[in-house]
Amino acid sequence: MEMETIPNGSSPTSTASSTAVTPTAVTPTAGISPNAPSSKLNQLSESLKLEHQFLRVPFEYYKKTIRSNHRIVEKEVSAVISGVSDAAAAADSVMSRDDAVNRLNSLVSRLQGLKRKLEEGSRTENLQAQRCRARLDHLESADPENLSDWNDIRLKRILVDYMLRMSYYDTAMKLAESSNIQDLVDVDVFHEAKKVIDALQNKEVTPALAWCADNKSRLKKSKSKFEFQLRLQEFIELVRAENMMRAITYARKYLAPWGSTHMKELQRVLATLAFKSNTECATYKALFEPKQWDYLIDQFKQEFCKLYGMTLEPLLNIYLQAGLSALKTPFCYEDDCTKEDPLSQESFRKLATPLPYSKQHHSKLVCYITKELMDTENPPLVLPNGYVYSTKALEEMAKRNDGRITCPRTGFTCNYTQLVKAYIS
């Protein structure tokens, strides 16, 4: 996006030297000129570098499905083999014909159940593989000819991602279905998270602990404390209910194993057995506050995103921050900032406040009238009122008005001979 940024100046020289300019950095969602196919390809290539999450999430979900199906098969096959061994041992002793038939029928039923589970697991795996393939095909389909449609789909994907993270599940599903992008968004993955989040909002830890058990090896590899925090909260709830003996038994079974790595937190929480939930001591009173559940929800979201290789921030936030930071200059916050600058609007200014200013290694001046670049071939000219426009625009205006120039922003008029050439330093 090109911005004209020509302020008022006390003199032609100061105007030219103090003129703020906009960097040429391109934001991830910037439009691409149809006259520059090579530029399109370069920007598309840069854009695809941001699609790590787009491929990583379905791949991680696919691997998780395979691991889950493998565990089920191992468990069922082990049970069947054990049943066959028991039946063989029983056959050596006295066994009636009916008992033998019942045992064999039981094994056959279990094998049939295993077959159904294998078929269901295979369908799920094929669905996940198809989703991965669809996303690869989508990325490969991007080219300068269909870039507008491709970017439109990407925008919808980003909006669906934001809605899912903000728990607007129904709206996200409707947008995905109406746009026919079900394979390009992660609705199923976030529905898994929704079950845990809903339970934590209802102050239940069982689904969250089950999720930790399903992903135990990966959480351990990342040194996650989430399961420990869940166990602490469950202990706190037992103390809140004044069920002290059960709380002590729970601590011995579930908290003691964490003592070697989290002794300080463990000691602090165990002290609540003496202070109880009605304590006024700030150190322990904080453990009984409802916001502890909000903290668990936030921690789960972070662990969930890490597990699937997602960004911790919604993609919409990342794209907005990148774009606003690329446009942000000190001039954007001045009173005479041009209205064409998005940061002249208060809502965008608030969003950009915590962001850094753009690096202006390469800048350019754009004429307010013609929107053309001002350079040595089309140098800037300064009006007596301090405003700057391109030579081409002012020459055309002078030809139409008998040598008179009218400033389009202030209405100031003067002769063309009164203009002064500005030199860009």
N, C-alpha and C positions, 0 to 999 in steps of 0.2 A: 504494500500500500504506500503510495507516495503522498506526502503532505507538503503543502506550501506553508512556510513558516517565516513570514516577513514582518517584523515588528516595526513600531514607530521608532524613529531615530532623530537625534537633534541635528545631525549633519549627515551628508552623503557618506562621508568616510566612516563615521561610527556606525551607520546603518549597515554598510557592507561588511564590516569586520565583526559586528555583533549578531549578525543574522543567525538564528538557530536553524538547524537543518535536521532532516530526518534520516536515520541510517538506512542503508539499503538492505539490511538483514531481512530475510524472508521468514515469516512465521510458518509453522507446520500446516496451517489451514489456509494460507494465502492463495488467492486466485492466480492463475497462470495465464500469461498473455498468449493468445492463439497465434501470434506472429513469431513465436520463438519455440519451435518444436524441440530444439536441443535443450532449452531451458526447462521445458516441460519434463523431459526425460530426467534431467538432473534433479529437479525438485521431487519428482515421483520416486526416484531412487532414494533420496533423503527421507521422504515420507515413509517408505517401507521399512526403514530402520526402526521406526517407532512401533512396528507391528509385532514386537516380541510377545507381548501378552496375548495377542490375537491367536497365535499358534501354540503357545506354551500351555494355556489353560486346558483346551480339549485333549492335548497330548498327556498332561498329568492326570486328567480324569480317566483317560483311556488306560493308563498304566495302573491306576488305582482299581479300576474295574477288573483288570486281569489278575491283580494280586488278590482281590476279594474272591474271585471265582476259583483261583488256585487253592486258597485256604479252605473253601467249602469242599472242593474235591478231595483234598488231603484228609479232611475230617471224616467225610462220609466213607471214603475207601478204607481208612484205618478202622472205622467201626465195623464195616462189612467183613474185613479180614479177621478182626477179633471175633465176630460172630461165627464165621466159618470154623475158626480154631476151637471155639467153645462147642460147636455142634460136633466136630470131629472127636473131641475129647469125650463128649457125652455119648457118642455112638459106641465107644469102647465099653461103656457101662450098660446097664440094663435100661433101655429106653423104649417106650411104647411106640407103635407106628404113628399114632396120632400126634405125639409130642414131636417126633422127627419131622412130620409133615408141617406142623405149625412153625417149627424153627425155620425150615426151608422157605415157607411162605413169607415169614417175617423178613428173611434176607432178600427174597425176590422183591418184596414191596419196597425195601430200602434202596435196592438197586434201581427200581423204577423211579423212585423219588429223586435219586441222583441223576438219572437220565433227564428228567424234567428240568432239574436245576442247571444241568449242563446246556440244555437247549436254550433255556432262558438266558443264561450267561453268555452263550454264543451270540444270541440276538443283540444283547446289550453291547457286546464288544464290537460287533459289526456296525452298530449304530454309531458308536464312538469313532470307529475307523472312517466311516462315511463322513462324519462331521469334520474330521481332520483333513480328509481329501477335499471336501467342499471349500474349506478355508484356503488351502493351497491353490485350488483352481481360481478362487476369487482374487488372490494376490497376483497370480499369473495373468489374469484377464486385464489388469490395469495397463493402459497404454494411452498415449496422447489423444487418440481419437475419441475414446469414451471416458475421458477423465472427469468430465462434469457429472455423469451418472455415477461413476465410481466414488467420487467424493461425496455425492448425495447419500449413497449407501453407508459410507464411513461415518458421516454425521449422524445418521440414524443409529448406527452401532454404538457410537459414543453416548448418545442420549439414552439408549437402553441400558448401557453399562452404568450410567449415573443413576437412573431410576432404580435399578436393582440394588445398588449400594445404599441408596436412601430408603430402601424397603417399599418402594412403589411397585410391587410385583405385578399386580393386575394391569396397571398402565403399561408397564414394560412389555408384558406378554401381548397386549393388544397392538402396540406399535410394531413389535416383531412380526406378528401374524399379518397385519395389514400391509407391511412392507415385504413380506415373504423372505425374511432373513433369519428364520429360526435356527438354521445351521451355523449362522455367523455370530450368534450371541450366546451367552452362557447362562440361560435361564435355569437349566437343570442343576448346574453347579450352585447357583445362588439359592435355589430351593432347598438344597442340602443345608446351607448355612441358616436359612430361615427357621428351620425346625429348632436348631440350637438357640438362636437369638430369641425366638418366641418363648422357649422354655426358661431362659435366663431372665427374661422380662417378668415371667411368672414366678421367679425365685425358685426354679428347679434346676438342679445340676446334673441329673441323670443322663439326658441326651448329650450334654457336653462331655461328660465322662466317657460315654459310649463312643463319641467322635474321637476323643483322645486315644481310646483303646484301638480303634480302627487305624489310626495313623501314628501308633506308638513309636515305631522305629524312626520315622522321619522327624517327629517332634523331638525325640531324644537326640537325633543327629544335629538338630539346630539349637540344642540346649534350651528348649522351651520350658518356661515355668508355669504354663497355663494350667496343667493338671494339678500342680501343687497349689496354685491359687484357688482352684475349685475345691480341693480337699480342705483348705483352710476355711473357706466360706461355709462349707458344710459343717465343719466343727463349730464355727461361730454360731450357726443357727441352732445347734444342739445346746450350746451354752445359753443362747437367748431364751430357749424353751426351758432352761433350768434342768435339763436332763443330764446332770453331771456325770453319773456313772457310765452312761452310754457314750458321752463325749470322751471320757478317758479311754474307754475301750476302742473307740473309733481312732483316737490319736495313736494308740499303740499299734493298731493294725495298718492304718493308712498314712500317718504323718511321720512316724518314727523312721521309715526307710529314707526320708528326705533329710534327716538330721545331719548327715555328713556334708551336705552341700548348702543347706539353707538353715543353719542353726539359729541365726539371729532372728529371722522372721518366725521361726518355730517357737522360740522362747517367748517372743512378744505375744503371739496368739495364745499360747498355753497359759499365759498369765491372766487371761480373761476368766479362767476358772475361779480366781480369787476376786477380781474386780467386778465381774458380772456386767449385764447389759445396762444397768442404771447408773453406772459409774460416771463421775464428773471429771475424771482424769482424761485430759484431751488425747493422750497417747493411745489409750484403749477405747475411749468413747468413739473415736473415728472408725474403729473396726466394726461397730454395730450400726453405722449410718447406712441408709438405703443407697447412697451413691456408690457403695462398694459393688453393687450389682451392675451399675452402669460401667464401672471400671472393668468388670469381667466381660461385659459385652464388647467394649472397645478392644480389649486384649484378644478376645476371640476373633474379631474382624481382622486384626493385624496378623494373627497366626494363620488364619484362613487364607489371607492374601499371599503370605509368604509360601504357604504349602503349594499353591497353584501358580506361583510365579507372577502374581498380579502386582500392579503398582498399589502402594498404600493409599495414594490419592486417586480419586476418580479421574478418568481420562479427560473428562470435560474440564476439570479444574486445571490439569496440566496444560492442555491446549490453550485455554484462556490466558493462563499466566505467561506462557511462552509468547503469545501474540501481543499481550499488553506490555510485557517487558521490552519486546523489540521496538514498540512504538513509543515507549516512555522517554521523554526528554524533559529537562527543566522548563523549557518553554511551554510545555503542555499545561502547566499549573499557573501560567500568567493570565491576566485578565483579557489580553488581546489575542489569546490563542484562537486560531481560525476554527470556524464551526465544522469544517470538513474533518478535523482531527477527532477521532473517537474519544480521546481523553479530554476533550473539551466538555464532555457530559459528566455530570457529578457522579452518576452511578458507576461509570468506568473508572473515574478517578479514585473512588473508594476501593474498588477491586485492585487497582494498581498501586495503592499506597505502600504496602509492605514489599513491593517488588523492586529490584535494582533498576537503575537507569540503563538504557541500551548502550553498548559500546559503539562509538561513532568513528570507527577506523576509516570508513568510506562514506561520504555524505554527498548530497546533491541538492541543488536549488530547483524548485519547480514553480513555473509561472502560475500565478493565481488565475489569470484570464484564460490562457490557452492550455494549461496543464502540461506544457512541454518543458523539457529540461533546459535550464539556462547554463550555457557554457561559453567557450571562446567564440563559437559560431553564432550563438544567440545570447550575447552578454546581457546582464541585468542593467537596467537604467533606474535611477533614483529620482522620484518626484520631489518637489520642494517640501511637501508635507512628510517626507521620510519613508513613504511606501515604495516598494521595489517591484518592477514588472519586467518582462522580457522585452528586448528590442523589437522583435518581430511583432508582438502584440501591440506595442505603442506606435510603431510605424503604421500599421494598418488602421489604428484608431485615428491617427493624425491625418491620414489620407481621406478618411470619411468625414472629418470634421474641420477641414480647412486649417490644419496645423494645431488644433486644440486637443488637449488631453484631459479626460475626466477620470478621476480615481474612482473605480467601481465600488470601493468600500466606504469612502467618506464623501464622495460627491465633489471633492476639490477639483478645480479646473486651472489649467495653466497652458502656456505655449510649449510646443515640442522643443523649442530652442532652450527652454529653461531646465531640461532634463540633464542629469549628470551621470556619466558612466561609472558603474561600481566595479571594483576589482576584487576578485575572490582571492583571499590569502590562504 
